[in-house]
């Protein structure tokens, strides 16, 4: 499936999470994204991740044990994956390329897809 569509589905499902799960998930994902931005290689990312563990920082921020943060994050990610998989099973793609004005011309390389959920 299209990476952009998967990203949209993920964002949509994150918005549906209960507030406490959403805050924890977003906190850790935002920290991980910042580490990715700071690193040039996967090795550098792993070093930064070890030095500035998003889970450790979340543990202090949310005043919860590290093990609870890790457990909750695993549960949240499982829940999100299940929801996205379910939505993907229901996805139907309709190619409307030929319905566009001028789409039948040889010059047109664009395609239009309608995503309905």
N, C-alpha and C positions, 0 to 999 in steps of 0.2 A: 504494500500500500504506500501511497505517496507520503513522504516525510512531512511535508507541510500539513497534510490532513491529519496525520498522527499527532503532530504538535497541537493542532486546533482541538482535537478530541481530548488530549491530555489536559489542556487549559480548561476546557469545558467541564471535565470531570473534577478537576481540582476545585473549581468554584462551587461544586455541589457538596464538597466535604463539610463535615461539622466544623465550626469555627476553630476549635482547639487543634484538630488534626490539620486543618488548612494552615494555621499559623506555624506549627512545627514543620510541616512539609516545606512550606515556602521559605522559612528561615534557613533550613539546611540546604535546600536547592540553591538559594541565592548565594550562600557562602561558597558552595561548590563551584558555582558559575564564576564567582570572583577569583577563586583559585585557578580556574581554567584560563581566565583572562590574563593572569599574572605569569603563567608558565608558558614556555616555548616548546617544551617536549613533554612526553608522557612521564618520563623519569622525573623531570622537574615538578610536574604536577603531584606525583606521588610523594616527593619530598615535602612539598608545601602542605599536602593533605595530612601527612604524618605530623608535621610541626604545628599546624593550625587545624586540628581535627574539628570539622563542623559538628560532629556528634559531641565532642567534649565541650565545645563552646555552647552548644544548645543545652547540654546538661546543666551548665552553670546559669545560662540565661533563663531557662524554664524551671530551675531549682528542682531537677529530677535526676535520679541516678542514671549513669551512662547506659546501663543495661536496659532500663525502661525506655530511654530515648531510642536505642537501637531496635528494641522490640516493637515499639510504636511505629517507627519508620518502616520496618519490614511489613507490618500489617497494613499501613497506608499504601505502600507501593503494591502489595498484593491486591488490595481492594481496587486501586486505580487500574492495574493491569486487567483484572477480571471485568471491570466495567467497560474498558476500551475494547477488549476482545469481544464482548457481547455486542457492542455497537458495531464493530467491524463485521460481525456475522450478519448484521441487519443492513449493512450499507448496500445501496444499489447505485450503480453509475449509469447515467443516461448521456449518450453522446449526442449533443445538439449541434454539432458542427455544421451539418448540412442544412439546418434551419436558419443559420445566420444569413443575412443579406450579403450576397456576393461570396459566400463561403464555397460555392461550387467552382469558382474561378481557379485557374491553375496557379495564380499568384498567391493565393491565401494559404499560409502555412499554419495559421492559428486554429486551435480547437477550443470548443466550449463544452465543458462538462457541468452537469447539474448534479449537485450532491443533495440528496434528501435523506433525512434521518428521522 
